[in-house]
Amino acid sequence: MRNANTKKLTGTALLAAIIVVLQTVASGIKFGTFTPTLSLIPIIIGALVYGPLSGAFLGLVFGVIVVIGVLSGTEPMSTLMLQTNPVMTVGVCLVKGAMAGLIPGLLYKLFNGKRDLLATVVSTVSAPIVNTGIFCAALMTVFLPITQQFSDMLGFADAGKFVLLGIVGTNFLFELLLNAVLVPIVIRIINFIRK
C-alpha cells in the first residue's frame, strides 16, 4: 500500500511539474489569436492514472499558474476581467482548472472496466468541454459587459456570437481535436505506467 501511495504522489508531482512548464513555456505558442491549453493532457493523464482527486489537484495547479499569468497581464481580456471582478476571476480560473481534472477522473471511474477505450475517450474529451464551458458560462454571466466590449471591438454582432465563434469556434475546437488525437497516446501512457 505504501509503495502505491508513493508511486501516486511521485507521479502526480511529476505531472504537476510538467503542467507548470507547459503553462509557462507553452503560453508563448499561439495559433492565430489564441493559446491552446496544452496542460490539459497531463491533467487528464493524472486523472485517469491516479484518480479524480489527483486530477483535481493537477487542475488546481493549472488554475494557479493561469491566475499568475492573469496577474502578470499577458492576456488583455483576462486583465480586464481581473480589474472588474478580481475574486470572481481568480475563482473561475481555479474552479475550471480543478473541474477539468476532477470530471475526467470521475468519468473514467464510471466507464472503466470492459470499455477502457470508451472510458478514455469520454474522459479525455470531457476536460476541454469542462474547461471551456465554465469559462464561457462566466463570460456570459458575470463578465457579460466585458464580453460585449470585446465582441464590439472584434466586430461580432453580439456577445453570444463572440463566445460561440471566437472562443468555442477556435480555441475549444482546437483543444478538443488535440485531445481527441492524443487519446491513443494517453492510452499507451496509461498502460505503460500501470505495468
Backbone as a printed PyTorch tensor [residue, N CA C, xyz], in Angstrom:
tensor([[[  0.8240,  -1.2000,   0.0000],
         [  0.0000,   0.0000,   0.0000],
         [  0.8640,   1.2590,   0.0000]],

        [[  1.9230,   1.2580,   0.8460],
         [  2.8120,   2.4150,   0.9330],
         [  3.4890,   2.6780,  -0.4040]],

        [[  3.9050,   1.5840,  -1.0830],
         [  4.5520,   1.7160,  -2.3800],
         [  3.6050,   2.3390,  -3.4040]],

        [[  2.3310,   1.9520,  -3.3860],
         [  1.3390,   2.5030,  -4.3150],
         [  1.1080,   3.9880,  -4.0450]],

        [[  1.0470,   4.3670,  -2.7690],
         [  0.8620,   5.7810,  -2.4270],
         [  2.0720,   6.6130,  -2.8340]],

        [[  3.2640,   6.0640,  -2.6230],
         [  4.4920,   6.7680,  -3.0240],
         [  4.5170,   6.9570,  -4.5360]],

        [[  4.1450,   5.9160,  -5.2540],
         [  4.1170,   5.9820,  -6.7180],
         [  3.0940,   7.0250,  -7.1860]],

        [[  1.9310,   7.0580,  -6.5250],
         [  0.8830,   8.0280,  -6.8780],
         [  1.3460,   9.4570,  -6.5990]],

        [[  1.9460,   9.6860,  -5.4370],
         [  2.4420,  11.0290,  -5.0920],
         [  3.5560,  11.4790,  -6.0330]],

        [[  4.4690,  10.5600,  -6.3360],
         [  5.5800,  10.8850,  -7.2340],
         [  5.0640,  11.1870,  -8.6380]],

        [[  4.1650,  10.3560,  -9.1170],
         [  3.5980,  10.5680, -10.4560],
         [  2.8180,  11.8680, -10.5510]],

        [[  2.0340,  12.1540,  -9.5190],
         [  1.2580,  13.3970,  -9.5070],
         [  2.1840,  14.6120,  -9.4580]],

        [[  3.2450,  14.5230,  -8.6570],
         [  4.2140,  15.6300,  -8.5740],
         [  4.9180,  15.8490,  -9.9130]],

        [[  5.2730,  14.7650, -10.5750],
         [  5.9150,  14.8790, -11.8910],
         [  4.9710,  15.5370, -12.9010]],

        [[  3.7200,  15.1220, -12.9030],
         [  2.7380,  15.7230, -13.8100],
         [  2.4860,  17.1960, -13.4700]],

        [[  2.5150,  17.5370, -12.1830],
         [  2.3520,  18.9360, -11.7700],
         [  3.5110,  19.7760, -12.3070]],

        [[  4.7200,  19.2300, -12.2530],
         [  5.8860,  19.9450, -12.7940],
         [  5.7470,  20.1430, -14.3040]],

        [[  5.2280,  19.1340, -14.9910],
         [  5.0090,  19.2490, -16.4420],
         [  3.9840,  20.3450, -16.7310]],

        [[  2.9400,  20.4280, -15.9110],
         [  1.9110,  21.4600, -16.0900],
         [  2.5170,  22.8480, -15.9270]],

        [[  3.3560,  23.0230, -14.9090],
         [  3.9990,  24.3230, -14.6830],
         [  4.8410,  24.7050, -15.8940]],

        [[  5.6170,  23.7610, -16.4070],
         [  6.4580,  24.0370, -17.5820],
         [  5.5920,  24.3500, -18.7960]],

        [[  4.5740,  23.5390, -19.0430],
         [  3.7140,  23.7720, -20.2080],
         [  3.0080,  25.1260, -20.1260]],

        [[  2.4980,  25.4790, -18.9630],
         [  1.7640,  26.7450, -18.8260],
         [  2.6860,  27.9570, -18.9250]],

        [[  3.9200,  27.8290, -18.4880],
         [  4.8210,  28.9860, -18.5490],
         [  5.5340,  29.0750, -19.8920]],

        [[  6.0300,  27.9530, -20.3900],
         [  6.7720,  27.9670, -21.6550],
         [  5.8300,  27.9810, -22.8530]],

        [[  4.8210,  27.1140, -22.8340],
         [  3.9270,  26.9850, -23.9840],
         [  2.9340,  28.1280, -24.0970]],

        [[  2.8580,  28.9790, -23.0850],
         [  1.9210,  30.1030, -23.1790],
         [  2.3300,  31.0850, -24.2690]],

        [[  3.5680,  30.9970, -24.7170],
         [  4.0240,  31.8450, -25.8160],
         [  3.6650,  31.2890, -27.1810]],

        [[  3.2020,  30.0320, -27.2420],
         [  2.8060,  29.4140, -28.5110],
         [  1.3850,  29.8460, -28.8280]],

        [[  1.2210,  30.4850, -29.9610],
         [ -0.1120,  30.9670, -30.3440],
         [ -0.4800,  30.4190, -31.7140]],

        [[ -1.7510,  30.0880, -31.8480],
         [ -2.3280,  29.7090, -33.1330],
         [ -3.3450,  30.7840, -33.4630]],

        [[ -2.9450,  31.7060, -34.3090],
         [ -3.8050,  32.8540, -34.5890],
         [ -3.8640,  33.7440, -33.3660]],

        [[ -5.0660,  33.9410, -32.8240],
         [ -5.2230,  34.8390, -31.6780],
         [ -5.3140,  34.1040, -30.3400]],

        [[ -5.2280,  32.7900, -30.3360],
         [ -5.3990,  32.0860, -29.0700],
         [ -4.2210,  31.1790, -28.7620]],

        [[ -4.0960,  30.8610, -27.4990],
         [ -3.0730,  29.9550, -26.9970],
         [ -3.7570,  28.6590, -26.5740]],

        [[ -3.4060,  27.5280, -27.1900],
         [ -4.0450,  26.2730, -26.7990],
         [ -3.6170,  25.8570, -25.3880]],

        [[ -4.5160,  25.2060, -24.6880],
         [ -4.2350,  24.7470, -23.3290],
         [ -3.6340,  23.3480, -23.3980]],

        [[ -2.3240,  23.2860, -23.5540],
         [ -1.6320,  22.0090, -23.6390],
         [ -1.5740,  21.3010, -22.2910]],

        [[ -1.7550,  22.0530, -21.2200],
         [ -1.6880,  21.4870, -19.8670],
         [ -2.8210,  20.5100, -19.5790]],

        [[ -3.8580,  20.5110, -20.3910],
         [ -4.9480,  19.5680, -20.1530],
         [ -4.4840,  18.1150, -20.3010]],

        [[ -3.4780,  17.8700, -21.1290],
         [ -3.0170,  16.4980, -21.3560],
         [ -2.4540,  15.8800, -20.0720]],

        [[ -1.4760,  16.5220, -19.3770],
         [ -1.0210,  15.8970, -18.1190],
         [ -2.1040,  15.8570, -17.0420]],

        [[ -3.0360,  16.8060, -17.0820],
         [ -4.1520,  16.7660, -16.1250],
         [ -4.9990,  15.5200, -16.3730]],

        [[ -5.3070,  15.2570, -17.6310],
         [ -6.1050,  14.0810, -17.9960],
         [ -5.3650,  12.8000, -17.6220]],

        [[ -4.0750,  12.7450, -17.9420],
         [ -3.2940,  11.5450, -17.6210],
         [ -3.3200,  11.2980, -16.1120]],

        [[ -3.1180,  12.3460, -15.3220],
         [ -3.1540,  12.1930, -13.8660],
         [ -4.5100,  11.7290, -13.3650]],

        [[ -5.5720,  12.2920, -13.9490],
         [ -6.9260,  11.9140, -13.5270],
         [ -7.2250,  10.4600, -13.8540]],

        [[ -6.7770,   9.9920, -15.0120],
         [ -7.0610,   8.6300, -15.4320],
         [ -6.1750,   7.6030, -14.7290]],

        [[ -4.9190,   7.9620, -14.4830],
         [ -3.9900,   7.0180, -13.8710],
         [ -4.1140,   7.0090, -12.3490]],

        [[ -4.2220,   8.1890, -11.7390],
         [ -4.1710,   8.2870, -10.2780],
         [ -5.5080,   8.6350,  -9.6280]],

        [[ -6.5370,   8.8920, -10.4110],
         [ -7.8640,   9.1100,  -9.8550],
         [ -8.3250,  10.5570,  -9.8820]],

        [[ -9.6090,  10.7580,  -9.5820],
         [-10.2100,  12.0840,  -9.6750],
         [ -9.5690,  13.1400,  -8.7640]],

        [[ -9.1550,  12.7510,  -7.5660],
         [ -8.5610,  13.7400,  -6.6610],
         [ -7.2040,  14.2230,  -7.1640]],

        [[ -6.4200,  13.3130,  -7.7260],
         [ -5.1510,  13.7340,  -8.3390],
         [ -5.4310,  14.6420,  -9.5360]],

        [[ -6.4420,  14.2840, -10.3150],
         [ -6.8270,  15.1210, -11.4440],
         [ -7.2440,  16.5080, -10.9970]],

        [[ -8.0390,  16.5680,  -9.9220],
         [ -8.4730,  17.8690,  -9.3980],
         [ -7.2820,  18.6760,  -8.8930]],

        [[ -6.3500,  18.0110,  -8.2030],
         [ -5.1460,  18.7030,  -7.7270],
         [ -4.3400,  19.2560,  -8.8970]],

        [[ -4.1450,  18.4330,  -9.9230],
         [ -3.3870,  18.8800, -11.1040],
         [ -4.1130,  20.0290, -11.8060]],

        [[ -5.4300,  19.9510, -11.8710],
         [ -6.2060,  21.0500, -12.4460],
         [ -6.0710,  22.3160, -11.6230]],

        [[ -5.9880,  22.1620, -10.3180],
         [ -5.7940,  23.3120,  -9.4320],
         [ -4.4190,  23.9400,  -9.6470]],

        [[ -3.4030,  23.1030,  -9.8380],
         [ -2.0560,  23.6230, -10.1640],
         [ -2.1340,  24.4350, -11.4460]],

        [[ -2.8060,  23.8990, -12.4390],
         [ -3.0200,  24.6060, -13.7070],
         [ -3.7240,  25.9350, -13.4570]],

        [[ -4.7780,  25.9260, -12.6300],
         [ -5.5230,  27.1430, -12.3130],
         [ -4.6580,  28.1930, -11.6460]],

        [[ -3.7980,  27.7690, -10.7270],
         [ -2.8960,  28.7120, -10.0430],
         [ -1.9340,  29.3570, -11.0420]],

        [[ -1.3920,  28.5650, -11.9570],
         [ -0.4800,  29.1140, -12.9700],
         [ -1.2300,  30.0770, -13.8910]],

        [[ -2.4730,  29.7610, -14.2170],
         [ -3.2910,  30.6680, -15.0300],
         [ -3.5140,  31.9820, -14.2830]],

        [[ -3.8140,  31.9030, -12.9780],
         [ -4.0060,  33.1130, -12.1670],
         [ -2.7380,  33.9610, -12.1700]],

        [[ -1.5850,  33.3210, -12.0470],
         [ -0.3150,  34.0610, -12.0850],
         [ -0.1660,  34.7580, -13.4320]],

        [[ -0.5270,  34.0650, -14.5150],
         [ -0.4880,  34.6820, -15.8450],
         [ -1.4460,  35.8530, -15.9660]],

        [[ -2.6320,  35.6980, -15.3890],
         [ -3.6260,  36.7830, -15.4150],
         [ -3.0950,  37.9870, -14.6390]],

        [[ -2.4900,  37.7260, -13.4860],
         [ -1.9400,  38.8150, -12.6690],
         [ -0.7900,  39.5350, -13.3780]],

        [[ -0.0780,  38.8080, -14.2360],
         [  1.0300,  39.4360, -14.9670],
         [  0.5510,  40.2540, -16.1650]],

        [[ -0.7340,  40.1200, -16.5180],
         [ -1.3060,  40.9440, -17.5840],
         [ -0.9870,  40.4840, -18.9850]],

        [[ -0.7590,  39.1890, -19.1810],
         [ -0.3980,  38.6970, -20.5070],
         [ -1.5700,  38.6360, -21.4860]],

        [[ -2.7820,  38.5190, -20.9840],
         [ -3.9630,  38.4490, -21.8430],
         [ -4.8630,  39.6560, -21.5810]],

        [[ -5.1670,  40.4560, -22.5990],
         [ -5.9670,  41.6660, -22.3850],
         [ -7.3480,  41.4070, -21.7870]],

        [[ -8.0350,  40.3750, -22.2460],
         [ -9.3780,  40.1100, -21.7410],
         [ -9.3230,  39.6790, -20.2710]],

        [[ -8.3820,  38.8120, -19.9460],
         [ -8.2310,  38.3570, -18.5560],
         [ -7.8510,  39.5090, -17.6350]],

        [[ -7.0140,  40.4020, -18.1280],
         [ -6.6190,  41.5680, -17.3270],
         [ -7.8340,  42.4380, -17.0270]],

        [[ -8.6760,  42.6380, -18.0250],
         [ -9.8890,  43.4280, -17.8290],
         [-10.8550,  42.7170, -16.8780]],

        [[-10.9340,  41.4030, -16.9840],
         [-11.7630,  40.6290, -16.0590],
         [-11.2640,  40.8060, -14.6290]],

        [[ -9.9550,  40.7530, -14.4560],
         [ -9.3550,  40.9050, -13.1310],
         [ -9.6350,  42.2870, -12.5440]],

        [[ -9.5580,  43.3020, -13.3880],
         [ -9.8190,  44.6640, -12.9190],
         [-11.2940,  44.8510, -12.5460]],

        [[-12.1740,  44.1600, -13.2450],
         [-13.6060,  44.2910, -13.0000],
         [-14.0450,  43.5300, -11.7510]],

        [[-13.6050,  42.2910, -11.6360],
         [-14.0250,  41.4540, -10.5120],
         [-12.8960,  40.4710, -10.1810]],

        [[-11.9260,  40.8950,  -9.3650],
         [-10.7620,  40.0460,  -9.0980],
         [-11.1050,  38.7130,  -8.4210]],

        [[-12.0330,  38.7290,  -7.4780],
         [-12.3780,  37.4940,  -6.7600],
         [-12.9890,  36.4770,  -7.7270]],

        [[-13.9110,  36.9320,  -8.5520],
         [-14.5640,  36.0250,  -9.4970],
         [-13.5710,  35.5300, -10.5620]],

        [[-12.6660,  36.3940, -11.0020],
         [-11.6720,  35.9990, -12.0000],
         [-10.7970,  34.8800, -11.4600]],

        [[-10.2880,  35.0620, -10.2460],
         [ -9.4580,  34.0290,  -9.6220],
         [-10.2890,  32.7680,  -9.4030]],

        [[-11.5180,  32.9280,  -8.9330],
         [-12.3920,  31.7810,  -8.6990],
         [-12.6480,  30.9790,  -9.9600]],

        [[-12.9240,  31.6710, -11.0620],
         [-13.1850,  30.9800, -12.3340],
         [-11.9480,  30.2000, -12.7670]],

        [[-10.7790,  30.8130, -12.6640],
         [ -9.5350,  30.1360, -13.0610],
         [ -9.3080,  28.8710, -12.2450]],

        [[ -9.5050,  28.9630, -10.9370],
         [ -9.2600,  27.8180, -10.0670],
         [-10.3240,  26.7330, -10.2300]],

        [[-11.5860,  27.1370, -10.3150],
         [-12.6730,  26.1540, -10.4300],
         [-12.6220,  25.4340, -11.7690]],

        [[-12.4210,  26.1680, -12.8540],
         [-12.4010,  25.4970, -14.1550],
         [-11.2230,  24.5360, -14.2670]],

        [[-10.0950,  24.9060, -13.6580],
         [ -8.9430,  24.0050, -13.6530],
         [ -9.2060,  22.7360, -12.8560]],

        [[ -9.6920,  22.9220, -11.6250],
         [ -9.9510,  21.7650, -10.7630],
         [-11.0090,  20.8410, -11.3690]],

        [[-12.0600,  21.4240, -11.9260],
         [-13.1250,  20.6080, -12.5230],
         [-12.6430,  19.9040, -13.7940]],

        [[-11.7170,  20.5320, -14.5380],
         [-11.1720,  19.9030, -15.7520],
         [-10.3200,  18.6880, -15.4060]],

        [[ -9.9370,  18.5450, -14.1450],
         [ -9.2320,  17.3480, -13.7040],
         [-10.1390,  16.3670, -12.9790]],

        [[-11.0570,  16.8890, -12.1880],
         [-11.9550,  16.0380, -11.4050],
         [-12.9380,  15.2760, -12.2930]],

        [[-13.6010,  15.9720, -13.2040],
         [-14.6400,  15.3490, -14.0490],
         [-14.0850,  14.2130, -14.9110]],

        [[-12.9430,  14.4020, -15.6150],
         [-12.4060,  13.2550, -16.3740],
         [-12.0970,  12.0520, -15.4870]],

        [[-11.5680,  12.3100, -14.2790],
         [-11.2740,  11.2080, -13.3640],
         [-12.5340,  10.4590, -12.9440]],

        [[-13.5980,  11.2070, -12.6480],
         [-14.8680,  10.5770, -12.2660],
         [-15.4750,   9.7990, -13.4290]],

        [[-15.4340,  10.3900, -14.6170],
         [-15.9830,   9.7010, -15.7940],
         [-15.2100,   8.4310, -16.1020]],

        [[-13.8970,   8.4890, -15.9390],
         [-13.0800,   7.3040, -16.2050],
         [-13.4420,   6.1810, -15.2410]],

        [[-13.6330,   6.5140, -13.9740],
         [-14.0410,   5.5040, -12.9860],
         [-15.4170,   4.9300, -13.3300]],

        [[-16.3080,   5.8050, -13.8110],
         [-17.6610,   5.3780, -14.1360],
         [-17.6830,   4.4090, -15.3170]],

        [[-16.9110,   4.7130, -16.3720],
         [-16.9600,   3.9200, -17.5990],
         [-15.8850,   2.8470, -17.6870]],

        [[-14.9120,   2.8710, -16.8080],
         [-13.7850,   1.9530, -16.9280],
         [-14.2130,   0.5170, -16.6310]],

        [[-13.4400,  -0.3820, -17.1620],
         [-13.7260,  -1.8110, -16.9940],
         [-13.5500,  -2.4830, -18.3270]],

        [[-14.6430,  -3.0050, -18.8560],
         [-14.5780,  -3.6590, -20.1550],
         [-14.5160,  -2.6430, -21.2940]],

        [[-14.8530,  -1.4010, -20.9930],
         [-14.8910,  -0.3680, -22.0370],
         [-13.7710,   0.6510, -21.8150]],

        [[-12.5380,   0.1810, -21.7740],
         [-11.4020,   1.0510, -21.4700],
         [-11.2430,   2.1530, -22.5190]],

        [[-11.4100,   1.8140, -23.7850],
         [-11.2780,   2.8210, -24.8420],
         [-12.3640,   3.8850, -24.7150]],

        [[-13.6050,   3.4600, -24.4980],
         [-14.7010,   4.4150, -24.3170],
         [-14.4520,   5.3040, -23.0990]],

        [[-14.0110,   4.7040, -22.0100],
         [-13.7230,   5.4650, -20.7880],
         [-12.6530,   6.5070, -21.0450]],

        [[-11.6150,   6.1320, -21.7690],
         [-10.5210,   7.0580, -22.0670],
         [-10.9820,   8.1770, -22.9850]],

        [[-11.7320,   7.8380, -24.0240],
         [-12.2100,   8.8520, -24.9690],
         [-13.1460,   9.8440, -24.2760]],

        [[-14.1350,   9.3330, -23.5520],
         [-15.0990,  10.2070, -22.8710],
         [-14.3800,  11.1090, -21.8630]],

        [[-13.4750,  10.5360, -21.1000],
         [-12.7450,  11.3030, -20.0830],
         [-11.8610,  12.3590, -20.7210]],

        [[-11.1590,  11.9730, -21.7680],
         [-10.2380,  12.8940, -22.4410],
         [-10.9810,  14.0630, -23.0660]],

        [[-12.0890,  13.7870, -23.6980],
         [-12.8680,  14.8350, -24.3590],
         [-13.5640,  15.7440, -23.3360]],

        [[-13.8660,  15.1950, -22.1590],
         [-14.5730,  15.9980, -21.1560],
         [-13.7370,  17.1530, -20.6030]],

        [[-12.4260,  17.0080, -20.5680],
         [-11.5730,  18.0500, -19.9790],
         [-11.7040,  19.3960, -20.6950]],

        [[-11.5450,  19.4610, -22.0350],
         [-11.7220,  20.7670, -22.6760],
         [-13.1670,  21.2630, -22.6440]],

        [[-14.1290,  20.3290, -22.6170],
         [-15.5320,  20.7470, -22.5250],
         [-15.7690,  21.4600, -21.1970]],

        [[-15.2900,  20.8710, -20.1140],
         [-15.4630,  21.4690, -18.7850],
         [-14.6840,  22.7820, -18.6770]],

        [[-13.4220,  22.7600, -19.1040],
         [-12.5640,  23.9460, -19.0050],
         [-13.1690,  25.1340, -19.7580]],

        [[-13.5210,  24.9170, -21.0090],
         [-14.0820,  25.9990, -21.8210],
         [-15.5080,  26.3250, -21.3970]],

        [[-16.2820,  25.3110, -21.0280],
         [-17.6710,  25.5400, -20.6270],
         [-17.7940,  26.4530, -19.4220]],

        [[-16.9910,  26.2190, -18.4030],
         [-17.0400,  27.0760, -17.2130],
         [-16.6010,  28.4930, -17.5530]],

        [[-15.5560,  28.6230, -18.3670],
         [-15.0830,  29.9480, -18.7680],
         [-16.1610,  30.6960, -19.5590]],

        [[-16.7760,  30.0130, -20.5120],
         [-17.8220,  30.6520, -21.3310],
         [-19.0410,  31.0250, -20.4880]],

        [[-19.3930,  30.1720, -19.5320],
         [-20.5150,  30.4940, -18.6420],
         [-20.2230,  31.7670, -17.8530]],

        [[-18.9860,  31.9150, -17.3890],
         [-18.6020,  33.1360, -16.6640],
         [-18.6420,  34.3540, -17.5850]],

        [[-18.1950,  34.1770, -18.8400],
         [-18.2130,  35.2910, -19.7920],
         [-19.6270,  35.7690, -20.0890]],

        [[-20.5780,  34.8300, -20.1230],
         [-21.9500,  35.1850, -20.4840],
         [-22.7970,  35.5880, -19.2830]],

        [[-22.2270,  35.5330, -18.0830],
         [-22.9840,  35.9360, -16.8830],
         [-22.2550,  37.0700, -16.1680]],

        [[-21.3200,  36.7350, -15.3380],
         [-20.6150,  37.7190, -14.5010],
         [-19.8680,  38.7480, -15.3320]],

        [[-19.2410,  38.2990, -16.4160],
         [-18.3940,  39.1810, -17.2140],
         [-19.0430,  39.5970, -18.5370]],

        [[-20.3600,  39.5870, -18.5860],
         [-21.0570,  39.9290, -19.8260],
         [-20.6980,  41.3190, -20.3660]],

        [[-20.5970,  42.3580, -19.5440],
         [-20.2120,  43.6700, -20.0910],
         [-18.8390,  43.6510, -20.7730]],

        [[-17.8870,  42.9340, -20.1910],
         [-16.5530,  42.8210, -20.7950],
         [-16.6280,  42.0130, -22.0850]],

        [[-17.4000,  40.9440, -22.0580],
         [-17.5640,  40.1140, -23.2480],
         [-18.1700,  40.9380, -24.3800]],

        [[-19.1560,  41.7580, -24.0550],
         [-19.7730,  42.6240, -25.0600],
         [-18.7700,  43.6290, -25.6070]],

        [[-17.9490,  44.1610, -24.7330],
         [-16.9250,  45.1290, -25.1490],
         [-15.9470,  44.4920, -26.1390]],

        [[-15.4640,  43.2880, -25.8420],
         [-14.5550,  42.6010, -26.7520],
         [-15.2720,  42.1910, -28.0320]],

        [[-16.5270,  41.8180, -27.9190],
         [-17.3170,  41.4600, -29.0870],
         [-17.4290,  42.6430, -30.0500]],

        [[-17.7250,  43.8200, -29.5070],
         [-17.8140,  45.0290, -30.3340],
         [-16.4640,  45.3680, -30.9590]],

        [[-15.4100,  45.2600, -30.1540],
         [-14.0690,  45.6080, -30.6180],
         [-13.6110,  44.6930, -31.7680]],

        [[-14.0130,  43.4270, -31.7080],
         [-13.5870,  42.4670, -32.7230],
         [-14.5900,  42.3170, -33.8710]],

        [[-15.6800,  43.0880, -33.8220],
         [-16.6230,  43.1110, -34.9290],
         [-17.6780,  42.0170, -34.9180]],

        [[-17.9410,  41.4060, -33.7750],
         [-19.0100,  40.4100, -33.6880],
         [-20.3340,  41.1280, -33.4210]],

        [[-21.4240,  40.5300, -33.8790],
         [-22.7430,  41.1630, -33.7310],
         [-23.1700,  41.2740, -32.2780]],

        [[-22.8440,  40.2750, -31.4770],
         [-23.1970,  40.3310, -30.0570],
         [-22.2560,  39.4390, -29.2610]],

        [[-22.3830,  39.4800, -27.9430],
         [-21.5020,  38.7260, -27.0540],
         [-21.6310,  37.2220, -27.2760]],

        [[-22.8510,  36.7410, -27.5090],
         [-23.0640,  35.3160, -27.7370],
         [-22.3150,  34.8050, -28.9570]],

        [[-22.3460,  35.5740, -30.0370],
         [-21.6270,  35.1670, -31.2450],
         [-20.1210,  35.2060, -31.0200]],

        [[-19.6560,  36.1910, -30.2530],
         [-18.2320,  36.2630, -29.9290],
         [-17.7920,  35.0140, -29.1640]],

        [[-18.5690,  34.6360, -28.1530],
         [-18.2210,  33.4500, -27.3630],
         [-18.3110,  32.2010, -28.2310]],

        [[-19.3860,  32.0720, -28.9940],
         [-19.5960,  30.8790, -29.8130],
         [-18.5600,  30.7630, -30.9300]],

        [[-18.3560,  31.8360, -31.6740],
         [-17.4490,  31.7730, -32.8200],
         [-15.9990,  32.0900, -32.4520]],

        [[-15.8120,  33.0610, -31.5720],
         [-14.4620,  33.4950, -31.2400],
         [-13.7460,  32.6000, -30.2500]],

        [[-14.4820,  32.0700, -29.2940],
         [-13.8430,  31.2430, -28.2690],
         [-14.1070,  29.7630, -28.5280]],

        [[-15.3800,  29.3840, -28.6100],
         [-15.7050,  27.9770, -28.8330],
         [-15.2720,  27.5460, -30.2280]],

        [[-15.4960,  28.4000, -31.2140],
         [-15.2030,  28.0470, -32.6020],
         [-13.7290,  27.9190, -32.9220]],

        [[-12.8610,  28.4890, -32.1040],
         [-11.4340,  28.3770, -32.3840],
         [-10.7250,  27.6160, -31.2740]],

        [[-10.6110,  28.2370, -30.1380],
         [ -9.8480,  27.6690, -29.0290],
         [-10.3790,  26.3010, -28.6080]],

        [[-11.6620,  26.2230, -28.3170],
         [-12.2470,  24.9780, -27.8290],
         [-12.1200,  23.8580, -28.8540]],

        [[-12.4780,  24.1310, -30.1040],
         [-12.4170,  23.0770, -31.1190],
         [-10.9960,  22.5670, -31.3140]],

        [[-10.0230,  23.4900, -31.2810],
         [ -8.6260,  23.0650, -31.4060],
         [ -8.2370,  22.1630, -30.2440]],

        [[ -8.5800,  22.5780, -29.0130],
         [ -8.2550,  21.7720, -27.8370],
         [ -8.9620,  20.4230, -27.8740]],

        [[-10.2070,  20.4210, -28.2930],
         [-10.9670,  19.1760, -28.3850],
         [-10.3150,  18.2240, -29.3860]],

        [[ -9.9490,  18.7370, -30.5650],
         [ -9.2980,  17.9080, -31.5750],
         [ -7.9340,  17.4320, -31.0990]],

        [[ -7.1810,  18.3150, -30.4550],
         [ -5.8660,  17.9450, -29.9380],
         [ -5.9900,  16.7990, -28.9410]],

        [[ -6.9480,  16.9250, -28.0160],
         [ -7.1400,  15.8670, -27.0370],
         [ -7.6330,  14.5810, -27.6940]],

        [[ -8.5260,  14.7060, -28.6660],
         [ -9.0470,  13.5170, -29.3480],
         [ -7.9400,  12.7860, -30.1110]],

        [[ -7.0470,  13.5440, -30.7190],
         [ -5.9300,  12.9400, -31.4520],
         [ -4.9590,  12.2650, -30.4850]],

        [[ -4.8170,  12.8540, -29.3130],
         [ -3.8540,  12.3240, -28.3450],
         [ -4.4040,  11.1760, -27.5040]],

        [[ -5.6670,  10.8150, -27.6970],
         [ -6.2510,   9.7070, -26.9300],
         [ -5.4220,   8.4290, -27.0720]],

        [[ -5.0390,   8.0070, -28.2710],
         [ -4.2320,   6.7760, -28.3620],
         [ -2.9150,   6.8860, -27.5860]],

        [[ -2.3270,   8.0530, -27.5870],
         [ -1.0780,   8.2540, -26.8370],
         [ -1.3540,   8.1660, -25.3410]],

        [[ -2.4570,   8.7720, -24.9070],
         [ -2.8310,   8.7180, -23.4910],
         [ -3.0610,   7.2700, -23.0710]],

        [[ -3.7200,   6.4900, -23.9170],
         [ -3.9640,   5.0750, -23.6050],
         [ -2.6360,   4.3370, -23.4370]],

        [[ -1.6990,   4.5850, -24.3380],
         [ -0.3960,   3.9040, -24.2460],
         [  0.3470,   4.3080, -22.9790]],

        [[  0.3090,   5.5950, -22.6480],
         [  0.9810,   6.0590, -21.4270],
         [  0.3650,   5.3980, -20.2000]],

        [[ -0.9550,   5.3530, -20.1640],
         [ -1.6330,   4.7330, -19.0230],
         [ -1.2640,   3.2610, -18.9090]],

        [[ -1.2750,   2.5460, -20.0270],
         [ -0.9240,   1.1320, -19.9990],
         [  0.5410,   0.9290, -19.6010]],

        [[  1.4170,   1.8020, -20.0510],
         [  2.8350,   1.7130, -19.6990],
         [  3.0260,   1.9650, -18.2000]],

        [[  2.3770,   2.9990, -17.6620],
         [  2.5260,   3.3330, -16.2440],
         [  1.9830,   2.2140, -15.3670]],

        [[  0.9300,   1.5840, -15.7810],
         [  0.2940,   0.5460, -14.9660],
         [  1.0490,  -0.7760, -14.9840]],

        [[  1.9780,  -0.9620, -15.9120],
         [  2.7250,  -2.2340, -15.9940],
         [  3.7370,  -2.3300, -14.8760]]])
